[in-house]
Amino acid sequence: MTGFAEFWVASDAVTRTVALLLLLMSLSAWVLILWKSWLLQRARRSLLRAMPAFWAAAELSSGRSALENFDTEGLLLPLLDSATAHTQTGTLEASGKRESRLTRRLRDALHQVSQRLQFGQVLLASIGSTAPFVGLFGTVWGIYHALASISLGGNITMEKVAGPVGEALIMTAAGLAVAIPAVLAYNIFGKQVGSCEAELEGFAHDLREMLDHD
């Protein structure tokens, strides 16, 4: 901690800005990781309970009531509501075939639900891909700043160079420490989101088939 404090005091505005940027990226990533872990866990439980309850219902109205009770994350209800929504007459949508209207409405609702599940994935990917380079930039700049300060004092020796250079390498380690959890979370969440989307697509397909034959 003392070494880092000395490095912080000796660093310039650029190095401090890079360090604060890495801290902000790390906090953003961990807040998003914790939130999405909670969200996707609830979404998975919601799908496992809501879909069997819906298909076990005797009629569409009781099936919707079952979704209201079990679909706590609102993943399936938008699909059902969009599929059963009244089409306004005199519009281009109303002029199409019934099965085409069902497909379009379900597709649009599915995209909206998927966007909710995928929220934050771009940020995690961005942090995971850029944090190492931000840390590397901080290291390069820190080494340059340290060597420039040492050169002003004259009589450059290996002992004088090794300390500041070693401290500057902390920025590279910090960049990796920020990036690795973000990349791992992105991959894990991507698999979980894909599983949920597959369940939703299957529900939308079955719902379309049921309503199309009514």
C-alpha positions in Angstrom: 0.0 0.0 0.0 2.9 2.3 0.8 4.4 1.7 -2.6 1.1 2.5 -4.3 0.7 5.6 -2.3 4.2 6.8 -3.3 3.4 5.9 -6.9 0.1 7.9 -6.7 1.9 10.9 -5.3 4.6 10.8 -7.9 2.3 10.2 -10.8 0.9 12.9 -13.1 -2.6 13.8 -14.1 -2.7 11.3 -17.0 -1.7 8.3 -14.8 -4.2 9.3 -12.2 -6.9 9.6 -14.8 -6.2 6.2 -16.2 -6.3 4.7 -12.7 -9.6 6.4 -11.9 -11.0 5.2 -15.3 -10.0 1.6 -14.4 -11.7 2.0 -11.0 -14.9 3.2 -12.7 -14.8 0.4 -15.2 -14.3 -2.2 -12.4 -17.2 -0.8 -10.3 -19.5 -0.7 -13.4 -18.6 -4.2 -14.3 -19.2 -5.6 -10.8 -22.5 -3.8 -10.3 -23.6 -5.1 -13.6 -22.4 -8.6 -12.8 -24.3 -8.8 -9.5 -27.4 -7.3 -11.0 -27.5 -9.6 -14.1 -26.8 -12.6 -11.9 -29.9 -11.8 -9.9 -32.0 -11.0 -12.9 -31.1 -14.1 -15.0 -31.6 -16.3 -12.0 -35.1 -14.9 -11.4 -35.8 -15.1 -15.2 -34.9 -18.7 -15.3 -37.1 -19.6 -12.3 -39.9 -17.5 -13.8 -39.8 -19.4 -17.1 -39.7 -22.8 -15.4 -42.8 -22.1 -13.4 -44.8 -19.9 -15.8 -44.8 -22.0 -18.9 -46.1 -25.2 -17.4 -48.7 -23.3 -15.6 -49.9 -21.6 -18.8 -50.1 -24.8 -20.8 -51.9 -26.6 -18.0 -54.7 -24.0 -18.0 -58.1 -25.0 -19.4 -58.5 -21.8 -21.5 -56.7 -18.7 -22.7 -58.0 -16.4 -20.0 -57.0 -18.8 -17.1 -53.7 -19.2 -18.9 -53.1 -15.5 -18.8 -54.0 -15.5 -15.1 -51.4 -18.2 -14.5 -48.8 -16.1 -16.3 -49.7 -13.1 -14.1 -49.1 -15.2 -11.0 -45.8 -16.9 -12.1 -44.2 -14.7 -14.8 -42.7 -12.4 -12.2 -40.1 -11.0 -14.7 -42.7 -10.2 -17.4 -41.1 -12.3 -20.1 -44.0 -14.3 -21.3 -46.9 -11.9 -20.8 -45.7 -9.5 -23.5 -45.7 -12.4 -26.0 -49.2 -13.4 -25.1 -50.6 -9.9 -25.0 -49.0 -9.1 -28.4 -50.4 -12.2 -30.0 -53.9 -11.6 -28.7 -53.9 -7.9 -29.2 -56.7 -6.4 -31.3 -55.6 -5.3 -34.8 -56.9 -1.9 -35.7 -58.9 -2.0 -38.9 -57.9 0.1 -41.9 -54.2 -0.3 -41.3 -51.5 -2.0 -43.3 -51.1 -4.5 -40.5 -54.8 -5.5 -40.7 -54.5 -6.1 -44.5 -52.1 -9.0 -44.0 -52.8 -12.6 -43.4 -53.7 -13.6 -39.9 -50.7 -15.9 -39.5 -48.4 -13.1 -40.8 -49.8 -10.7 -38.3 -49.3 -13.2 -35.5 -45.7 -13.8 -36.6 -44.9 -10.1 -36.8 -46.3 -9.2 -33.4 -44.7 -12.1 -31.7 -41.4 -11.3 -33.3 -41.5 -7.7 -32.2 -42.5 -8.7 -28.6 -39.7 -11.3 -28.6 -37.1 -8.7 -29.6 -38.2 -6.4 -26.8 -38.0 -9.1 -24.2 -34.6 -10.2 -25.6 -33.3 -6.7 -25.3 -34.1 -6.7 -21.6 -32.3 -9.9 -21.1 -29.2 -8.8 -23.1 -29.0 -5.4 -21.3 -25.4 -4.8 -20.2 -23.8 -7.4 -22.4 -22.3 -4.7 -24.6 -20.9 -2.9 -21.6 -19.3 -6.1 -20.3 -17.8 -6.8 -23.6 -16.5 -3.3 -24.0 -14.9 -3.4 -20.5 -13.4 -6.8 -21.1 -11.8 -5.8 -24.4 -10.6 -2.3 -23.6 -9.5 -2.5 -19.9 -6.2 -4.3 -20.7 -5.2 -1.7 -23.2 -6.2 1.1 -20.8 -3.9 -0.5 -18.2 -1.2 -0.9 -20.7 -1.4 2.7 -21.7 -1.2 3.6 -18.0 2.0 1.5 -17.7 3.6 3.0 -20.8 2.8 6.5 -19.7 3.9 5.8 -16.1 7.3 4.4 -17.3 7.8 7.4 -19.6 6.9 9.8 -16.7 9.2 8.0 -14.3 12.2 7.9 -16.7 11.7 11.6 -17.5 11.7 12.5 -13.8 14.8 10.3 -13.2 16.7 11.8 -16.2 16.3 15.3 -14.8 18.2 14.2 -11.7 21.0 12.8 -13.7 23.1 9.7 -12.8 20.6 7.1 -14.0 21.2 3.7 -12.4 19.3 0.4 -12.6 18.2 0.8 -9.0 16.6 4.2 -9.7 14.8 2.8 -12.8 13.6 -0.5 -11.4 11.4 0.9 -8.7 9.3 3.4 -10.8 9.1 0.9 -13.7 7.9 -1.8 -11.4 5.3 0.5 -9.9 4.1 1.5 -13.3 3.5 -2.2 -14.2 0.7 -2.1 -11.6 -1.5 -0.4 -14.2 -1.2 -3.4 -16.5 -2.1 -5.8 -13.7 -5.1 -3.5 -12.8 -6.3 -3.6 -16.4 -6.2 -7.4 -16.4 -8.0 -7.5 -13.0 -10.8 -5.4 -14.4 -11.0 -7.3 -17.8 -11.0 -10.9 -16.7 -14.2 -10.8 -14.5 -16.0 -8.9 -17.2 -15.0 -11.4 -19.9 -16.0 -14.4 -17.8 -19.3 -12.8 -16.8 -20.0 -11.9 -20.5 -19.5 -15.5 -21.6 -21.6 -17.0 -18.7 -24.4 -14.5 -19.1 -24.4 -15.0 -22.9 -25.0 -18.7 -22.4 -27.8 -18.1 -19.8 -29.5 -15.4 -22.0 -29.3 -17.8 -25.0 -31.0 -20.5 -22.9 -33.8 -18.1 -21.9 -34.2 -16.9 -25.5 -34.6 -20.5 -26.7 -37.3 -21.0 -24.2 -39.1 -17.8 -25.3 -38.8 -18.7 -28.9 -40.3 -22.1 -28.3 -43.2 -20.5 -26.3 -43.8 -18.0 -29.1 -43.8 -20.7 -31.7 -46.2 -22.9 -29.8 -48.4 -19.9 -29.0 -48.6 -19.0 -32.7 -49.5 -22.5 -33.6 -52.3 -22.6 -31.0 -53.8 -19.2 -32.0 -53.4 -19.8 -35.7 -55.6 -22.9 -35.5 -58.3 -21.3 -33.3 
